[in-house]
Amino acid sequence: MEERKKKSTLEHLRMRYPIDIPTLARQAGVGTITVYHALLHKPIYRESAEKILAALSQHTGLALSFDQVDIVTWDDYLFLWIVRASRETSHNDTEAHLVDEYQFVYARDRHHAALLAGSWLSQKSHLTHHSFTPCPEGFLIGDIAIPGHLTKGTH
């Protein structure tokens, strides 16, 4: 987190160099909303951030990179994954769903979720069918909100 404070934000660059947001978006080949999200420190896709940095570099005459400019990307987040362990069922098995077990993990992708859930799944050898469902929007259990993503380094 300390590393982020040392970098310039798009807002800082916008104060030093007159930047028209729609023009920057057009030059970068991204949507205007993407540039606004980057300005507001909301996550955007890394490819879009790279395009914005390239367009800004051309506009300012500086060689800008992620080392100098703080743009939040989805790579900075871990997403909620619901891991389900169940047993193989037949069409006549009406009570099989009663043995399903669930684990929640925050991971970059399905592979990372499987690695994180590995020790839990190894204890469920009687439940041989495993599924991984991303849940980036999160969900509610009663009045408890489960966030869909966490920023890396804050968990």
Buried (B, 14 or more C-beta within 10 A) or exposed (E): EEEEEEEBBBEEBBEEEEBEBEEBBBBBEBBEEBBBBBBEBEBBBBEBBBBBBBBBBEBEEBEBEEEEBBBBBBEBBBBBBBBBBBBEBEEEEEEBEEEBBEBEBBBBEEEBBBEBBEEBBEEBEEBEEBEBEBBEEEEEEEEEEEEBBBEEEEE
